[in-house]
């Protein structure tokens, strides 16, 4: 009997990934060798630059940039993390800021390419007509994809202080935070009706804003296409094992057709914000995965 293929894997802990990590959902056709990386975004640069893993969670903006610049990743039609984003733009309660006051303000974000920042800018554009260059974007990190360069209006050099501390000190007027969004009354949302606007956006589009998807390394696809295909089905089985309330937005999505419209929206937003060197067609984006997964992916 041939050895069981092994894929070096990075996935954050979610209700829909825990069945894979705790051995509840398995397959004799592949073993997922999980590597702990926390926070998970620290796995992104090694994945797109060096194929450090065979299977990895990856932010959608980073994945699209990797494809545009010819990096060795294959984007699978699997969303593992989504989030409503308007509430991720915050100001200090002592110095609140309204959307109308944002032009010219200093807005901190970990990286200009961070997916949460992309969504916040997209919402500011659609809700208030604000262009990215209307604000001063202050960042700490560059892009995970080495070939990409930030637009000229993006400023660097935050230093070691956290975005929250810079906001407390008044050195920033607003910041974009995601999983590290603080609780309590010290900070206030810049968009006051963020939750209502997000709910309306979901009712209109039918999906939550996509944050992280799953990619396979090109080397893994060449070496063990059947293992990659089975890993995709494991992701779907693990997600199906999670019970969620009916009618509530889901943070996961699977399938080429289901993801066509979400990716079209993300590609358009990335182009408007100067995050991509050219327009990507969704068919182009998914072609390598379609060759591996076949029609069963939908």
Number of C-alpha atoms within 10 A of each C-alpha: 3 5 8 12 15 17 22 16 19 25 24 21 14 12 13 22 21 18 20 23 17 9 10 10 16 19 15 10 16 20 18 22 15 18 14 13 13 12 9 16 16 12 21 24 17 14 26 26 16 13 20 17 24 23 30 29 27 29 25 25 28 24 25 24 26 24 21 18 16 11 21 18 28 25 27 26 25 23 22 25 23 19 22 24 26 26 22 25 25 27 26 23 15 11 13 15 20 13 14 11 11 18 15 12 16 19 23 30 23 22 22 25 28 23 22 30 24 23 23 18 24 25 20 18 15 10 12 11 12 18 15 21 14 13 18 19 25 23 22 18 16 16 19 25 23 14 13 19 16 16 14 7 13 16 16 17 9 18 11 8 10 13 24 22 11 19 23 19 11 15 14 22 22 31 26 26 21 18 9 9 14 14 8 6 8 11 21 22 21 24 21 15 11 17 14 11 17 19 15 12 16 16 12 9 13 14 21 22 23 26 24 25 25 24 27 29 24 19 15 21 20 11 12 17 18 17 22 29 21 18 23 21 18 20 21 19 17 19 22 11 15 12 9 10 7 7 6 8 17 16 19 20 21 20 16 22 12 14 19 16 15 18 20 15 13 20 23 15 20 24 14 15 18 15 23 24 13 13 12 18 13 17 11 12 20 18 16 16 23 20 10 18 20 10 10 10 19 13
